[in-house]
Amino acid sequence: MVARRTVLAASAGAVLVPMVHLATTADAATAPRPPAPPRPAPVRGAGARTLAASRRFDGGRLRVAEASFPLTHLGVTWRAGAARVRLRHGAGWTDWTPVNGCDGGPDGRGHRAGAALVTAPGAIGYEVAVSGAATVTELNTAQAVAVAAVSGMPLPHHTVCPVPYVPRAAWRANESLRFARGKEVWPAEFSPVQALTVHHTAGINGDPDPAATVRAIQYYQTVTLGWGDIGYHLLIDEAGRVYEGRTSGVDTTPVFGPTGADRRPEMVVAGHVRGFNAGNIGVCLLGTFTGTQPTAAARESLARVLGALSVFARLDVLSSLRYRDADSGSARTVRAISGHRNWAATACPGDRFYSTLDTLREQVADTRYRNVLTTGTGLPKKRMWP
């Protein structure tokens, strides 16, 4: 694999408050008064338009009636067991909702604890219940500037995938978060493509501000979980807009980096399936698809993106293959297009959506979805589209 670095301005690290155990009382008149919720520690380096604060507590319940600021998202990271969350909007509280983590993340980086990002637009307070030590990250990633997509996602060999595309600069990625003390936390490295994997975020459907959710995912994975960048290669919202995820280095082309000896471009290694990341491209749909399907627009963009990626990877999207991670030695037989649950014990990408992956594979195999718009020369010798 080829390593490549870029250097930008450094950002300050996060500071967390000490752990606090939250006592409970059965009789407020006779029992000692419980301690107040831990004060949030401001997280610096989050950018002028992003608000972030973290609280730690030693299990039980953390009730915060008034958050540090109105929330768009809430990150919950815990050490063991299960976690539940409910949100406060005005004087009312939502029902308790379980939050589930999954075994994502870069190989050899970060922790294996439960981790989940809850979409909480307009919430002013929250309550979290966990069985062990936990960290809660309050986030407001809303911005007044509208995000505009361009008409196509750039690909190698001067080609374009015909989907509405939002590069990192357009969704206002904060690139300073990728650096600490003047060094890039997770420099780009590259590997030949072996497989394509589909995810869902397990966030809300009907998201009022999907770009804010992408910014929250960036902050949560980059800073709170300590990965150094967002773990997905690409993300797709309900309108079918495709967001650039993991940075590919200095190139303007997402996902791909240098071209190998066989003229196939190599992919930047991301962090979406722990232990199986090298050679595995991760595309994530915003939303939860346990009981419902993605929108038609999201599914159309997903098919186009998977089709274009499979062209450059020269993958038979209807086949099974033997994947092997050259770094970790991990190996597994999977379909060329798989769901996250085919790699790890997780519900991702949702029961309803997962049950239709065969249909998606057939759709991607159709030449209409393997077509890229040619704007130059130097295409791969083995053309896989009309």
Secondary structure, 3 states (H helix, E strand, C coil): CCEECCCCCCECCCCCCCCCCCCCCCCCCCCCCCCCCCCCEECCCCCCCCEEEEEEECCEEEEECCCCCCCCEEEEEECCCCEEEEEEECCEECCCEEECCCCCCCCCCCCCCEEEEEECCCCCEEEEEECCCEEEEEEECCCCCCCCCECCEEECCCEEECCCEECCCCCCCCHHHHEECCEECCCEEEECCCEEEEEECCCCCCCCCHHHHHHHHHHHHHHHCCCCCCCCCEEECCCCCEEECCCCCCCCCCCEEEECCCCCEEEECCCCCCCCCCCEEEEEECCCCCCCCCCHHHHHHHHHHHHHHHHHHCCCCCCEEEEECCCCCCEEEEECEEEHHHCCCCCCCCHHHHCCHHHHHHHHHCHHHCCCEECCCCCCCCCCCC
